[in-house]
């Protein structure tokens, strides 16, 4: 786990770029930016606002066979991948193009099949040659550099308590399944049995003897790790997971594993580090010290085969997908090879793909328009902070100073990585994967002792997502999300504020949620709120936790309100700030009525539209265990806490989503 995770005048309609043709002047969705054909107006908005806006879309849309779920995010991600694919196809015709070589090698399944396990055999032989548990930490460091996960995960990150410096930070690992509950909750016994069978099949495919017995031993070992591992709710606590320790202190607290040897072999021979889950480290180290050498080796063999399955013979690729794609997520069909090749190349050579992508698909006018919208929402949130009745005056001043210190990062970074030292070889898909992982590792550890790389992004411009970074005091919006339905220059302003405006407010407010509020205007993890502020804040967020705890997303499985609190609070704050920004943009004039809808109605409809999503049951089950976001349906229900939504749609007592005013959660 890595937790990485000035007032301006509102510009109003000036935020929208001008259009130059009739085609451009038409919104992508409907007459004003909303796909009204996808609505189900037989549903009362106050009974289920998600179904009211999205019900017909839900009924008529089928989840593609290669997806575990399907959402508006996916329509944009598919578009982004199509654009990336075209760039890579052109690059593949250039024998000197690094991205062309990487892409072509991944697509060259004939060569991958012909080589069989020969490319990975030297590494597997290295694992098998381990003779002593004393040499295990150094072997684990080698695996980490190749991108193979082990019982501990580490990286050089910005120091949460000294944000001008880098620090080496380590967290718990060791589980092949996505969450500890898969091992410990009897409801998931079928998935655990399937995982055991998967391990056995992977060993058999690699011609390893005694596959069944060895698979059982790995699962038994990981089950013991699960017992000492922290929950996801605990793992999102910024204070609990910041534990600065000397290597000597860690070694004493967690005997059974030579951390000094690991750090030396990992090229991070630091004197101290941050340990995220101390008690888990104690438990895992004890398990490692007592585990048979064969189990430790088998776990690394399994992780290696799973990690590189996409560039190994197809039997390995299909087996891994059957487990992690079909069994855990319910996805019946693996994505076509070209799609995975496009994603793979974008991930290992991000900036070399991003340069032509943003040049072609992210015009300066869009960047300028989004910059204005961001600043409008920041201003609105700053105004809301000034009017809070629960925050003390001194803390309000600090909160607004923090808003003024924000760095919005829009579209793409202002500097690119240099991949010239990464060797990409035609026809060597596995070798390219390993060398890319080694390049990434070496780049990361080389940051120790250097100034913070404030220009560096942790997501690609081709990614449909957004991010808040509390240590950098930054928010990031990649180019790929800045298009319809999230942002459409031709749409009604209410729609843009309700869509991307809320996302912007959401990301900004993460710096003030139950975790982001622990970071000051410099990004330092410290308490800058008074005890009274904290008590008042926790009382309000406790109501939001209880609200989401009550939602049953699948029979017998409710949303975890504490685990999803940060995202739910951010949605609530984003709605309030973006709505204020929209109202301010009207300049005192009433919003026009368009096709019988008011401005406030269009705002909330836009919010609901961007969260359209269908899930397979297996995927929903997995998300309820692992995703800090509430499911889309319940994210839309967040609107029930806003007085304006209740007024806009005439929601009265008796409606299923109606909350009496005292029961509505109000934080920002």
N, C-alpha and C positions, 0 to 999 in steps of 0.2 A: 504494500500500500504506500503510495506517495501522495502527500497532501498538497498537491500542486495541480489541484484543486487547490472652479471660479464661476461663479454665477454668470450666465450669459443671457442676453435678451432672447426671448422666444422668437424664432424666425417664422413661425406659422407656415403658411402655404409655400413659402420660399424653399422649404426643405425638399420639395418635389422637383425632379428634373423636368425640363421641358421636353416635349415630344415633337418629332419632326415629320411624322407621317400618320396617315389614318390608321394604319395597322398598329403602329406603336401607341397611338392614342387610345386604343381599346384595351381595357383591363384583360388580364389573362383569364380571370374567372368572372363570369356573369357580366352584368351591366355596370357594377360598381366595385367589383373585387371579391364578391362572395358567390360561390357556386350554389345558387338557390335551388337548382335542380336536384341537389343532393340532400335537401332538407326533408324532414318528415313533419309537416305542419299539422298532422293529426295528433301529435304529441304536444302537450301544453309545455311551454318553456319552463314553468315552475315545477313541473313533475320530473322532467329529465332534459336539461338544457343541451346535453350532449346529443341525445337522440333527436331533439327538435332541429338542431343545425345539421346533424350528420346522419340521421337515421336511414334515409334512402340510400345514401352513399354506402353505408355499412351493409345494407341488404343486397345491393347490386354489385358490390366489389368482392372479388375473390383474391385471396392471398396467393401470389405467384408461388409455383411449386418449389422455387429455390429460396424461399424466405420463410422465417419463423413468424414474422408479423409483417404487416404492410401499413405504411403511414404516409402522410404528406412529406415527411422527411425523406421517405424512400423514393418518392417521385423525383425529388430534387437530387438525391444521391445517385439515382439511375442516370439522370441527365448529366450529372457531373462525370460519372464513369464513362458515358458515351463520348463526351467531349475529350476526356483523357485518352480513351481508346483511339480516337482519331489522331491525336497527337503522337501516340506511341506507334501506331501503324505507319505513320509517315517517318518517324525516327528509325523504325526497323529497316527501312530501305537505305539507311546510311550506315555503312560498316564501321564508321568512326564514332557513332553515337553511343554513349554509355547507356542511356535509357533504352535505346533500341536493342542493344545487346542483351541487357537484363531481361527485357520483355520477351524477346525471341527465345532466349534460353529457357524461360519458364514455360513457354508454349511448346517447346520441342519435346513432347512426350515420347516420341520414338527413341530419341537418344537417352532419355531418362530410363525408359524400360530396358533398353539394350545394356546399359551400365549396371542395372540391378542395384545391389547393395554395395558394390565396389567403392563408390565415392565416400560412403559413410563408414565403411569397415575400419579404416585406421582409427577413427574416433571411438567406435565401439570396442575395438581391441584395446585402446588405451584405458577404457573403463574396466574391461575385464581383467586387465593386467594389474589392477590395484591389489596389493598384497597385504597392506596394513591399514588399520583405521587411522593411524597417525598421518597417513598420506591422503586421507579423504578430503580434508579442507582444501588442499592445493588442487585436487581434482575437481572439486566443486567450483573453485575459482575459474578453472579452465572452462567448465560447462557454462558458467555465468557469462563469460566473455563471448561464447558462441551463441548466446541467446537461449540456453537451456535452463529452465527454472530448477531450483533446488529448495531445500528446507528453509533457507533464508534468502531474502531478496534485498539487494542494496543498490544505491545510486548516489551520485554527488548531486545535491540539491541546494537551493538557497536556504540558508539557516533561518529558521522561523524566529529565533530570538536574537539574531544578529544579521539582519537581511542584507547587509553590505558584503557579506562573506558567504562562501560555499562551505558545506559540511557534508561528510559522508553519513548517510542515513540508512538504517537497515530495518526491515520488517519481516514478519512471519511469512512462511511459505509452506511447501511440503504437501499440499493437497492437489490431487489431479482433478477432482471435481470442483465446481465453482464455489461451494460453500460448505462449511462444517456441518450444516444440518443434513446434507445428503448422507453423511456417515452416521449421524447420531439420532435422527428422527425416523422412527419406524415407518412413517408414511412414505418415505423414499427408499424403502428396501428394494423395490423393483429396479430403481435406477442404480443402486449400489451393486446389485447382482449383475446388471448389464455392464457396469464398469469393470467388474472382476472378469467377466467373459471377454470384454474388449482387450484387457491386458493380456489374457491368455492367447487371444488370436494374434495380437501384435507380436508376442514372443514366438508363436508358431510360424508366422510369416517370416520372421528373422532367423528361422531354423534353430531356435533356442530350445533345448530339451526341458522336460518337466514343466511345461508351460502352466498347467492348471495349478500345481502346488506353488509355483513361484508367484503366480498372479494373486493367489490367496494371501501369501505372505506380505506382498506389497499393500494390499487392501487393509490387512490387519494392522500393518505399521502406520498407514495413513489415518486409520480410524483412531489410533492412539494420539497422533498429532492433532486430529480434529478436537479431541477431548481437552487439550490444553490451549487451543487456539482461541483468540478473542473473537467476539461477535462483530458483525458489521456495524452495529450501533456503537459499540465501544471504539471501534477503529476509526470512526469519523470524529472523535473527540480530539481536537487539536492540542489540548493540554495533557490529556492522558497519554497521548502518543508522542509527546516530546520528553525524552528522558536522556539527558546528556551524561555520558559515562566514559571513563577512560577504558581503554582496552583491558587493562588489568582488572578494573572493577567488573567489567562484563564477564571476563573469564572466571572470576571468582563467583559471580552470581549465577553463571550458567556453565558449570563444569560438564565435560563430556564432549566438547567441541573446541578445537584450537582456533579461536578467532584471530589471533595474531598471525598464525600461518595462513589463514584464508585471506586476510587483508594484504599481507605481503605478496602472495601469489596473484592477488587481484589488482596489483599495482596501486593499492591505496593503503600504504603503511602508515596510517594515521595514529596519533597518540590517543585521540578521543573521537567519539562518534555519537550520533543520536540513535537510540534504540526505541522503536515504536511500541513494542509489547513485551516489557521485561519478563513478566511471568510466563508468557508463551516461550520466550527464548530459553528460560530455565527448563521448562518442560521438554521442549524440542531437543535441546542439547543433551539432556539426560537420556532421551529416547535414542538419539544418535549414538551416544556412548555405549548403550547396551545392545543396539541392533546388530544382528549378524552381518558380516561384511557383504555377504551375498545379497541381502535385501537392499543395502545401500547401493550396490552396483546395479541391481535390477531396476530400482527406481530411476536411476539416471539413464539406463538403457531405454526404459519406457518413455521418459520425458524426451529423450533425443529422437526416438522414432515418431512420437506424436508431434514434436516441434517442427520437424523437417518432413512430415508426411506429404506435404504438397509438392515437394521436389524429389520424392522417392517414387519407386514403382507404384502404379495405380492401386494395387491391392492395399497398400498402406494408407493411401489417400482416401480410398473408399471406406476402409474400416474406421478411420478416425471420424470421418463425416457421419457414418452410421451411428457412432456413439454420441458425439458432441453436437451434431446437427439434427439428426432424427430423434434419437432417444431423449435427449435433454431439451430440445427445442421444438420437436415435432415437424421439422422441415423434411418433406419427402424427397426432395431432389437437390443435388448439389449445384451451385451456380456454374454456368458454363466456364470453361477454362480461360477464355479471353477476359471474362470479367475478373476472375481471380488474378490473372496476370496483370491486368491494369491496376488493381488495388495493390498488389505485391510491389510493382515497380514504383508506384506513388509513395509507398511506405519506406522503401530502402533508399530511394533517390529523390526525395520529396521536392527539393528546390529545383532540380533540373527538369522536373515535370511542371512545377508551378510557374516557372518563368514564362513559357509559351501560353500556359493556361490563362494567367491573369492578363497577359498582353492582349489576348483575343476576347476574353469573356468578362473582364471587369473594367469598364471604362472609368476614367477619372470623375466623370459627372456623378456616377453612382456612389463613389467613395465620398465625394463632397456632400451629397445629399444625406447619406447615412451619418456622416460626421455631425451634421447639423441636428439630425434627429436625436442622436446620442446626447448632445449637449442640452437639447430641450428637455429630455427626460431627466438628466442630472439636475437641471434647474428645478424641475417639478419636485423631485425627491428632496432636494435641499429645502424647498419651501415647506414640504410636509414635515420634515424634521423640526423646523422652526416652530411648528404649531402643535407638536406632540404635548399631551397633557401628563404623560408618565415619565418623561426624561427630564433630568435636572438641567438647569440652564448651562452650567459649565460643560456638561457632556454634550449638549446640543452644539456648542461652539466647536468642540473637537470633532464631532461627527460631520459638521459642514466643512471643516478644514480638510477632513479626509476626502470628501467628495471633490473638493477643489484640487486635490492631489492626484486624482485618477488619470490614468493613461488609457484612452481608448485605442485599440489596435484593430484596424479595419481592413479587410480584404486580404492583405498579405504582408509579410514582414518587410522592414526597410533595409534588410541585408540578407544575403544568401550564404548558405554553407558552401564550402569548397570540398568536393568529393574527389579531387584529383588523386588522392592517395588510396582510394578504394578501387581495388582491382576487379574488373568485371570481365569475364571470359566467355566467349561464345561456346554454347553447348555444355556449360558447367553450372547448371542450375543450383545444385547443392553447394558447390564451392562459392558461388556468388552470394548465397544466403548466409553462409558462415562468415565470409569476409565482410559482408555488410553489417552483420551483428558485431563483429570485432571492431570495425571502424566506429560504430556507434558507441560501443563500450569505451574505446580508447579516447574518443572525443569527450565523453562524459567525465571520465576520471581525470583528464588533463585540465579540467576547470579548477581543481583544488589550488587554492592560493592565488587565483586570478580574480579580477574585477567581475561583477555580475554581468552576464551576457543578456542585457535587458532587451535586446532585439530578437532574441531567439523565441520561436513559437514551439508549442508542444503538439499542435495539430496542423494539418496541411490546409492550404487555401482551397483544396478540392473537397474538403470535408463539410458536410451539412451539419453544423453544430455551432455552439458558442461556449464561452468559458470565462470564469472569473478566477483570477489568481490573487489571493489575498496578500501574499508575500511581496509580489511585484506591485501591488495596488493597481492592477490592470484588468481590463475586460477585452476579450478577443472575439471578433466576428469574422470568420473566414469568408472569402468571396462567394463560395458556393451556396451559402444560406441567404445571401442578399439578393433574392429574386423571388417572384411569385411562388406561393401565396404569402411569403413572409414580407417581401417588399416589392411593390409594383408601382412605379412612377405614375402609371395611368389610373391607378385605383383611387377611390375616394379617400381623403386623408384619414377619416375615422377607421378605415380598414387597415391602413398601414400602422397607425398607432396601436390598434388592437392586436395586430400580428407582431411585426418586428419590434414595435414600440414596447410591448409587454416583455418580449424576450430581452430587450435592452435593459428595461427596468429590473427584470428578474436577475440578470447577471450583475448589475450594479448592486442590487440589494444583497447579493451573496456576501458582500463585504460587511454586512450588518446582520446576517442571520445568526443562528445560535453558535456558529463556529467563526464566521467571518468577522463578527463583532469583537472577537478576541484579538484582532490585529489593529494596530494604530495606523496613523496616516503615513508612516514610513514602512509599513509592512511587518512591524515587530510584534511578535506574540507576547502580549502583556495586557493586564487589566487596566483599561483606561476609562471604563464606566465605573460609577459609584456602586456600592452594594445595593442602594435603593433602586438604581437603574436596572441592575441585574434581576432583582427580585420582581420588579414590575414586568420586565420583559419575559421572564420565565413563567409568570402567571398567565400571560397572554399566549405564549407558545404552548403551554400545557393544554389549553383549550383546543388548539389546532391538532396536537397529538391525539387527544381523545376523539376529535371529530374523524380523523382518518383511521384510527383504530377500529372504529365502528363499521367501516365499509368492508363488506365481504366481496372480494373480487372473484373468487372461485368458491364453490361449496367447501366449507370447512377451512378456508384460507382467507384471513383478513389482511388488509394492508398493515404494515408495521409503522405506526405513526411516529415513533421516535426515530426510526431509521430514515424515514422520508421527510422528516421535519424541515431540514434545510431547504429542500426543493419546494415543498409546499409553502413555506413562509416566503420564499423568493417569488413564487407565482402570485401570492397575495400582494406583496409589495409592488411587483411589476405591474399588476392590474391597476392599482391605485395611482402609481406615479405616471404611467402612460395615459391613463384617463385624464388626469390633471393636465398633462402636457397637451393632450388633444383639445381640451376645453380652452386652455390658454391660447392655442393656435387660432382659435376662432375670432380672437380680437374683440370679444364682447358681442359679436353677432350670433344669432341663432344658427344652428347647423341646418342645412337644407334637408327636407324630407325627400328621399329618393326611393322610388318604387314602393312607397308606403312605409318605408322604414326611417326611423329617426337616427340622428348621428350616434347617440348612445347605443341604440340597438345594433347598428352596424359595427360599432366598436366591439361589443361582446360577441357578436356572431363571428367576427374575424378571429377572436381569441379561440373560440370553440372549433373553428374550421381548421386551424393549423394543428390541432391535436387529434385529428382523425387518425385512428389506428385500429386495425384488426389483429387479434392474436390467436395463435394456436394455443390450445390448453396447456401443452407442455411448456411452451415459451412463457405463458403467463405464470405458470407455477415457478419456473426458474427465476423470472423477474421479481416475483414477490419475495424470493429468498435473497436475491443479489442486487437488485436495482434500487438505488436511493431515490428514484423518481416514482411517484405514484402512477398507476396505470392511467392511460389517457382519459378514460371515461370520468374518473374521479378528479383528475386535474381540471377538467372543465367545470365540475361541480364547485370548484373554488369560488365561482362567482356568487354563490349564495350568501357569502359573507359581506358583499358590497351593497350598501343601501341603494346605490344608483342602479344596479342591475334589477333589484326588486321593483324599483319604481319604473324602470324602462319597460319592463314586461308585465307590469301589474300583478306581481306575485303576491298572493294573499294567504292568510292562514288556511290550512287544509291542503295546500299544494305540497307535494312530497319533498321539495327542496326548500320549502319555506323555513326560515329561522326567525324566531322573534328577535327584535333588535338587540336585547341584552345578550342573546346567545351568538350573535355574529362576532367572529374573531376580528379584532382590530388591533393591528400592531403598528404599521407605519401609516 
